[in-house]
Amino acid sequence: MPMGTPAIKHINVARLGSKVVLHGMDFDAAKEECKRLELEQGLTNISPFDDPYVIAGQGTIGMELIRQCNLQELKAVFCCIGGGGLIAGIAVYLKRIAPHVKVIGVETYDANAMYKSFEAGNRVTLKEVGLFADGAAVKLVGEETYRLCKENVDEILQVSTDEICAAIKDVFEDTRAIVEPAGALALAGLKKYVESHPITEKDAYTAVLSGANMNFDRLRFVADRAQLGERKEALLSVIIPERPGAFLTMIEVVLPYVVTEFTYRMNNPDRAHIFMAIQVKDRDEDLPHVLKGLNQNGMTAEDISENEFAKTHARFLVSGRPVENERLFAFEFPERPGALAKFLRTVRPSYNISMFHYRNYGSDVAHILAGIQVPEEDASTFSTFLKDLGYPFREETDNPVYKKFMMEG
């Protein structure tokens, strides 16, 4: 198995008595190691997908579908594609018994070997593959699986990481079960398909959920990205004038939409660059109004919800040059509508905020990190101000992480 295989997968395989060898960064590297061990130790190499018996075995899922579904209503079956064995087996069976049912494959944009092969008319080897949906991260599909898919698969869709995360959330909310990213690929594709095709109440669509090897720690990332995948959260880049009250004006323009994240670091005396996330009902409908309101109030706002770099890295980076008389504080206050605006109204008129980070994770308490410029002569007055503020706080000015990553300039 590849080195990045979820621990829950290789630990449980080993628990059943197998010797697990972790090798390489992806499936193809592990496959080459299998070939080497086969020759070196005289072992039998069983293909995970490119073998007629393996394909036939996976095709029994098609038999289950025929037994469980109303074929008159079933319009399409969605299935993830890695090497192609699963969808090949299902497609061959379905097309013999119910040829009117579409078989639609689903891949990620960054691990789409079958999609590229369909486009080219022959098998294509990818240079690199994305590893989020590690169970389907294959650079080259099987020779036999490609032949069978070309004959029997109607269409291949591609989905994003955010769309996969949203599908994982859907499965959990429906069944209280958790699937791995590759296991949720089919549902992500189904959702994308019905959004762009006319359907009726009698139409039935089926997604094959094909894996549940999910490390618990990965759920943090899934939860963070699911809202974006559902288009119920928008990530914005906003440039505002660096002057007292500008923060508050921005928040008031955004209301009544809930701010779920707010990251700022002073880096320019004239303008402030802010990463902000807001909760919306429908990003396509709601966001244009928010952007228009911000731009009409002397700010420059841009939707960066589809910018992978922004979502993965930049939103969490708040480094900048050292700021004179800056002190760092962590605040907590009850999470309720308007709480953030109230906090800013209380703090901003008295002192300049030089750094700000806020993220709403759905808990009852909001956590804010704020850099505040406090001249030495105002230290005593500021201490009184903090006590009167009424919010629990702790000072982080001497925190070594703050000094190392946010003070060097």
Secondary structure, 3 states (H helix, E strand, C coil): CCCCCCHHHHHHHHHCCCCCCCCCCCHHHHHHHHHHHHHHHCCCCCCCCCCHHHHHHHHHHHHHHHHHCCCCCEEEEEEECCCCHHHHHHHHHHHHHCCCCEEEEEEECCECHHHHHHHHCCCCCCCCCCCCCHHHCCCCCCHHHHHHHHHHCCEEEEECHHHHHHHHHHHHHHHCCCCCHHHHHHHHHHHHHHHHCCCCCCCEEEECCCCCCCCHHHHHHHHHHHHHHCCCEEEEEEEEECCCCHHHHHHHHHCCCEEEEEEEECCCCCEEEEEEEEECCCHHHHHHHHHHHHHHCCCEEEECCCCHHHHHCHHHCCCCCCCCCEEEEEEEEECCCCHHHHHHHHHCCCCEEEEEEEECCCCCEEEEEEEEECCHHHHHHHHHHHHHHCCCEEECCCCHHHHHHCCCC
